[in-house]
Amino acid sequence: MKAVILAGGLGTRLRPFTEIIPKPLLPLGEKSVLEIQIDRLKKYGFDEIYLATNYKSDYIKNFFRDGSQYGVRLSISKEEKPLGTAGPITLLRDELTEPFLLMNGDIISLIDFSKLYEFALEKQAWLTACIKKHITPFAFGDIFFKGDHITNIEEKPEIVKYILAGIYVMRPEILSLIPADTYFGMDTLIKAMLGQSIPVVKYEIQEYWLDIGRIDDYKMAQELYETHFKAEEGE
């Protein structure tokens, strides 16, 4: 099975760390973020992996080479200009001839990739997008009123939203919707599909998931790595 990891981000929110090391190679425990992703993809049967790169592409290429040390076939694609979160897969049109998984290079998760893939195949949609429940504490009491009279108060309620989790399963037909050599994001792609009444399926991640795009998130990931990932690797 095939997977694409978007590993071309500049990592501006993680500076100064990313001034020397590309974001996907930042360490978590004894491994880099990208190594953890590759190991988990391999665990669930994804043995042909493409790294879509831009920033410090040669650094990533020299680090991973052909992927044989990880038990996968690994290839590098390099965009000459930023292509967003959907645009980079247009550089792999000739290779992506079967349903494939796409994921951001700055997230870690204990998701069962094989269950996700099987679910997506069953639905037969061009795009299956993973979502994750995100709960944000609200720092103030929420006041309800009618005219000049307060009718209720809810003390520090939680704000519950569902967010795109940066993991997708796509059918090759979707490439017909993404223009070549153009910056094109996943949000733009999804809106285009909905505008054309092309079904988009959601898959809710129940397992641990973390976006490490900011310094605080990266520090949290370092603290939680032993609990959520190293413990599972030892099973």
C-alpha positions as a Markdown table, in Angstrom:
| # | Residue | x | y | z |
|---|---|---|---|---|
| 1 | Met | 0.0 | 0.0 | 0.0 |
| 2 | Lys | 1.1 | 3.5 | -0.7 |
| 3 | Ala | 1.4 | 6.6 | 1.5 |
| 4 | Val | 2.5 | 10.2 | 1.1 |
| 5 | Ile | 3.9 | 12.3 | 3.9 |
| 6 | Leu | 4.0 | 16.0 | 3.5 |
| 7 | Ala | 7.4 | 16.9 | 4.7 |
| 8 | Gly | 8.0 | 20.3 | 3.0 |
| 9 | Gly | 6.9 | 22.8 | 5.6 |
| 10 | Leu | 9.1 | 25.6 | 6.7 |
| 11 | Gly | 8.3 | 25.1 | 10.4 |
| 12 | Thr | 8.2 | 28.8 | 11.1 |
| 13 | Arg | 6.2 | 28.4 | 14.3 |
| 14 | Leu | 9.0 | 26.0 | 15.6 |
| 15 | Arg | 11.9 | 28.4 | 15.2 |
| 16 | Pro | 14.7 | 28.4 | 16.3 |
| 17 | Phe | 14.6 | 24.6 | 16.2 |
| 18 | Thr | 13.8 | 24.4 | 12.5 |
| 19 | Glu | 16.5 | 26.9 | 11.4 |
| 20 | Ile | 18.9 | 23.9 | 11.4 |
| 21 | Ile | 16.7 | 20.8 | 11.4 |
| 22 | Pro | 13.6 | 20.4 | 9.1 |
| 23 | Lys | 10.4 | 20.0 | 11.2 |
| 24 | Pro | 9.8 | 16.4 | 10.4 |
| 25 | Leu | 13.2 | 15.4 | 11.6 |
| 26 | Leu | 12.8 | 17.0 | 15.1 |
| 27 | Pro | 13.5 | 14.3 | 17.7 |
| 28 | Leu | 11.0 | 12.6 | 19.9 |
| 29 | Gly | 12.7 | 10.2 | 22.2 |
| 30 | Glu | 15.2 | 8.2 | 20.2 |
| 31 | Lys | 13.5 | 8.9 | 16.9 |
| 32 | Ser | 12.5 | 11.7 | 14.7 |
| 33 | Val | 8.8 | 12.6 | 14.0 |
| 34 | Leu | 9.2 | 11.3 | 10.5 |
| 35 | Glu | 10.7 | 8.0 | 11.6 |
| 36 | Ile | 7.8 | 7.4 | 14.1 |
| 37 | Gln | 5.4 | 8.1 | 11.2 |
| 38 | Ile | 7.2 | 5.7 | 8.9 |
| 39 | Asp | 7.4 | 2.9 | 11.5 |
| 40 | Arg | 3.6 | 3.2 | 12.2 |
| 41 | Leu | 2.7 | 3.2 | 8.6 |
| 42 | Lys | 4.9 | 0.1 | 8.0 |
| 43 | Lys | 3.2 | -1.6 | 11.0 |
| 44 | Tyr | -0.2 | -1.3 | 9.2 |
| 45 | Gly | 1.0 | -2.5 | 5.8 |
| 46 | Phe | 2.1 | 0.7 | 4.0 |
| 47 | Asp | 5.4 | -0.4 | 2.4 |
| 48 | Glu | 5.7 | 2.2 | -0.3 |
| 49 | Ile | 6.1 | 5.7 | 1.1 |
| 50 | Tyr | 6.7 | 9.0 | -0.7 |
| 51 | Leu | 8.1 | 12.0 | 1.1 |
| 52 | Ala | 6.9 | 15.3 | -0.4 |
| 53 | Thr | 9.6 | 17.8 | 0.4 |
| 54 | Asn | 10.7 | 21.4 | -0.1 |
| 55 | Tyr | 12.6 | 23.0 | 2.7 |
| 56 | Lys | 15.9 | 21.2 | 3.4 |
| 57 | Ser | 14.9 | 18.5 | 1.0 |
| 58 | Asp | 18.5 | 17.3 | 0.6 |
| 59 | Tyr | 18.8 | 16.9 | 4.4 |
| 60 | Ile | 15.8 | 14.6 | 4.4 |
| 61 | Lys | 16.9 | 12.7 | 1.4 |
| 62 | Asn | 20.4 | 12.0 | 2.9 |
| 63 | Phe | 18.8 | 11.0 | 6.2 |
| 64 | Phe | 16.4 | 8.4 | 4.8 |
| 65 | Arg | 18.0 | 7.3 | 1.5 |
| 66 | Asp | 15.8 | 4.5 | 0.0 |
| 67 | Gly | 14.1 | 3.6 | 3.2 |
| 68 | Ser | 15.5 | 0.1 | 3.3 |
| 69 | Gln | 16.7 | 0.5 | 6.9 |
| 70 | Tyr | 13.0 | 0.9 | 7.8 |
| 71 | Gly | 11.7 | -2.0 | 5.8 |
| 72 | Val | 9.9 | 0.2 | 3.2 |
| 73 | Arg | 10.5 | 1.5 | -0.3 |
| 74 | Leu | 10.9 | 5.2 | 0.1 |
| 75 | Ser | 11.0 | 7.9 | -2.6 |
| 76 | Ile | 11.5 | 11.7 | -2.4 |
| 77 | Ser | 9.6 | 14.3 | -4.4 |
| 78 | Lys | 10.6 | 17.9 | -4.3 |
| 79 | Glu | 8.5 | 20.9 | -5.1 |
| 80 | Glu | 10.3 | 23.9 | -6.6 |
| 81 | Lys | 7.8 | 26.3 | -5.0 |
| 82 | Pro | 5.3 | 25.9 | -2.2 |
| 83 | Leu | 2.3 | 23.9 | -3.4 |
| 84 | Gly | 0.2 | 23.8 | -0.2 |
| 85 | Thr | -1.2 | 20.7 | 1.4 |
| 86 | Ala | -2.8 | 19.1 | -1.6 |
| 87 | Gly | -0.7 | 20.4 | -4.5 |
| 88 | Pro | 2.4 | 18.3 | -3.8 |
| 89 | Ile | 0.6 | 15.0 | -4.8 |
| 90 | Thr | 0.3 | 16.3 | -8.4 |
| 91 | Leu | 4.1 | 15.7 | -8.6 |
| 92 | Leu | 3.3 | 12.0 | -8.0 |
| 93 | Arg | 0.5 | 11.5 | -10.6 |
| 94 | Asp | 2.3 | 8.6 | -12.3 |
| 95 | Glu | 2.9 | 6.7 | -9.0 |
| 96 | Leu | -0.5 | 7.3 | -7.3 |
| 97 | Thr | -2.5 | 4.9 | -9.4 |
| 98 | Glu | -4.4 | 3.2 | -6.5 |
| 99 | Pro | -6.0 | 4.5 | -3.3 |
| 100 | Phe | -3.3 | 6.0 | -1.1 |
| 101 | Leu | -2.9 | 7.6 | 2.3 |
| 102 | Leu | -1.8 | 11.2 | 2.7 |
| 103 | Met | -0.7 | 12.7 | 6.0 |
| 104 | Asn | 1.0 | 15.9 | 7.3 |
| 105 | Gly | 4.6 | 15.5 | 8.5 |
| 106 | Asp | 4.0 | 17.3 | 11.8 |
| 107 | Ile | 1.5 | 15.1 | 13.5 |
| 108 | Ile | 1.8 | 11.9 | 15.6 |
| 109 | Ser | -1.1 | 9.5 | 16.3 |
| 110 | Leu | -1.8 | 6.0 | 17.4 |
| 111 | Ile | -4.5 | 5.7 | 14.8 |
| 112 | Asp | -4.9 | 2.2 | 13.2 |
| 113 | Phe | -4.1 | 3.1 | 9.6 |
| 114 | Ser | -5.3 | -0.3 | 8.3 |
| 115 | Lys | -8.8 | 0.3 | 9.8 |
| 116 | Leu | -8.9 | 3.7 | 8.3 |
| 117 | Tyr | -7.8 | 2.4 | 4.9 |
| 118 | Glu | -10.4 | -0.4 | 4.9 |
| 119 | Phe | -13.1 | 2.1 | 5.9 |
| 120 | Ala | -12.2 | 4.4 | 3.0 |
| 121 | Leu | -12.2 | 1.5 | 0.5 |
| 122 | Glu | -15.6 | 0.5 | 1.7 |
| 123 | Lys | -17.0 | 4.0 | 1.3 |
| 124 | Gln | -15.4 | 4.4 | -2.2 |
| 125 | Ala | -15.3 | 8.2 | -1.9 |
| 126 | Trp | -12.6 | 10.1 | -3.6 |
| 127 | Leu | -11.6 | 11.6 | -0.3 |
| 128 | Thr | -11.9 | 10.3 | 3.3 |
| 129 | Ala | -10.8 | 12.9 | 5.8 |
| 130 | Cys | -9.8 | 12.1 | 9.4 |
| 131 | Ile | -11.3 | 14.4 | 12.0 |
| 132 | Lys | -10.6 | 14.8 | 15.7 |
| 133 | Lys | -12.6 | 16.2 | 18.5 |
| 134 | His | -10.9 | 19.2 | 20.0 |
| 135 | Ile | -11.9 | 20.6 | 23.4 |
| 136 | Thr | -10.8 | 24.1 | 24.4 |
| 137 | Pro | -11.5 | 25.3 | 27.9 |
| 138 | Phe | -13.2 | 28.8 | 27.9 |
| 139 | Ala | -11.7 | 31.1 | 30.5 |
| 140 | Phe | -14.8 | 33.1 | 31.4 |
| 141 | Gly | -18.4 | 32.5 | 32.4 |
| 142 | Asp | -20.8 | 32.5 | 29.5 |
| 143 | Ile | -23.7 | 34.8 | 30.1 |
| 144 | Phe | -27.2 | 34.4 | 28.6 |
| 145 | Phe | -29.6 | 37.3 | 28.7 |
| 146 | Lys | -32.9 | 38.6 | 27.3 |
| 147 | Gly | -33.1 | 42.3 | 27.0 |
| 148 | Asp | -31.6 | 43.8 | 30.2 |
| 149 | His | -32.1 | 40.7 | 32.3 |
| 150 | Ile | -29.6 | 37.8 | 32.7 |
| 151 | Thr | -31.4 | 34.5 | 32.2 |
| 152 | Asn | -28.5 | 32.0 | 32.9 |
| 153 | Ile | -24.8 | 31.7 | 33.4 |
| 154 | Glu | -22.6 | 28.8 | 32.4 |
| 155 | Glu | -19.3 | 28.9 | 34.3 |
| 156 | Lys | -16.2 | 28.3 | 32.1 |
| 157 | Pro | -17.8 | 26.0 | 29.5 |
| 158 | Glu | -15.8 | 23.9 | 27.2 |
| 159 | Ile | -15.8 | 24.7 | 23.5 |
| 160 | Val | -16.1 | 21.5 | 21.5 |
| 161 | Lys | -15.1 | 21.5 | 17.8 |
| 162 | Tyr | -14.1 | 18.9 | 15.2 |
| 163 | Ile | -11.0 | 19.6 | 13.3 |
| 164 | Leu | -9.2 | 18.2 | 10.3 |
| 165 | Ala | -6.6 | 15.9 | 11.6 |
| 166 | Gly | -4.2 | 16.0 | 8.7 |
| 167 | Ile | -4.7 | 12.4 | 7.6 |
| 168 | Tyr | -6.6 | 11.4 | 4.5 |
| 169 | Val | -7.2 | 8.5 | 2.2 |
| 170 | Met | -7.6 | 9.5 | -1.5 |
| 171 | Arg | -8.5 | 7.7 | -4.7 |
| 172 | Pro | -6.4 | 8.6 | -7.7 |
| 173 | Glu | -9.4 | 10.2 | -9.4 |
| 174 | Ile | -9.1 | 13.1 | -7.0 |
| 175 | Leu | -5.9 | 14.2 | -8.9 |
| 176 | Ser | -8.2 | 15.5 | -11.7 |
| 177 | Leu | -9.4 | 18.2 | -9.3 |
| 178 | Ile | -6.0 | 19.5 | -8.3 |
| 179 | Pro | -4.2 | 21.9 | -10.7 |
| 180 | Ala | -0.5 | 21.3 | -11.5 |
| 181 | Asp | 2.2 | 23.7 | -10.4 |
| 182 | Thr | -0.3 | 25.6 | -8.3 |
| 183 | Tyr | -0.5 | 26.3 | -4.5 |
| 184 | Phe | -3.6 | 24.3 | -3.5 |
| 185 | Gly | -4.6 | 23.5 | 0.0 |
| 186 | Met | -6.8 | 20.7 | 1.4 |
| 187 | Asp | -9.4 | 23.3 | 2.5 |
| 188 | Thr | -9.6 | 24.5 | -1.1 |
| 189 | Leu | -9.9 | 20.9 | -2.4 |
| 190 | Ile | -12.7 | 20.0 | 0.0 |
| 191 | Lys | -14.7 | 23.2 | -0.8 |
| 192 | Ala | -14.3 | 22.4 | -4.5 |
| 193 | Met | -15.5 | 18.9 | -4.0 |
| 194 | Leu | -18.5 | 20.0 | -2.0 |
| 195 | Gly | -19.3 | 22.7 | -4.6 |
| 196 | Gln | -19.4 | 20.0 | -7.3 |
| 197 | Ser | -21.5 | 17.6 | -5.0 |
| 198 | Ile | -18.6 | 15.1 | -4.9 |
| 199 | Pro | -19.0 | 13.2 | -1.6 |
| 200 | Val | -16.4 | 13.7 | 1.1 |
| 201 | Val | -16.4 | 11.1 | 3.9 |
| 202 | Lys | -15.2 | 11.7 | 7.5 |
| 203 | Tyr | -13.4 | 9.2 | 9.8 |
| 204 | Glu | -13.2 | 10.2 | 13.5 |
| 205 | Ile | -9.9 | 9.4 | 15.2 |
| 206 | Gln | -10.5 | 8.0 | 18.6 |
| 207 | Glu | -6.9 | 7.3 | 19.4 |
| 208 | Tyr | -4.2 | 9.6 | 20.6 |
| 209 | Trp | -3.4 | 12.4 | 18.2 |
| 210 | Leu | -1.2 | 15.5 | 18.4 |
| 211 | Asp | -0.2 | 18.3 | 16.0 |
| 212 | Ile | 3.3 | 19.5 | 16.9 |
| 213 | Gly | 3.3 | 22.6 | 14.8 |
| 214 | Arg | 4.1 | 24.9 | 17.7 |
| 215 | Ile | 6.8 | 25.0 | 20.3 |
| 216 | Asp | 4.3 | 24.3 | 23.2 |
| 217 | Asp | 2.9 | 21.3 | 21.3 |
| 218 | Tyr | 6.4 | 20.0 | 20.6 |
| 219 | Lys | 7.3 | 20.2 | 24.2 |
| 220 | Met | 4.1 | 18.3 | 25.1 |
| 221 | Ala | 4.9 | 15.6 | 22.5 |
| 222 | Gln | 8.4 | 15.1 | 24.1 |
| 223 | Glu | 6.8 | 14.7 | 27.5 |
| 224 | Leu | 4.1 | 12.3 | 26.3 |
| 225 | Tyr | 6.2 | 10.2 | 23.9 |
| 226 | Glu | 7.2 | 7.7 | 26.6 |
| 227 | Thr | 3.6 | 7.2 | 27.6 |
| 228 | His | 1.9 | 6.9 | 24.3 |
| 229 | Phe | 4.5 | 5.7 | 21.8 |
| 230 | Lys | 7.4 | 4.0 | 23.5 |
| 231 | Ala | 5.1 | 2.0 | 25.7 |
| 232 | Glu | 3.3 | 0.6 | 22.6 |
| 233 | Glu | 6.5 | -0.1 | 20.8 |
| 234 | Gly | 7.6 | -2.3 | 23.7 |
| 235 | Glu | 4.4 | -4.4 | 23.6 |
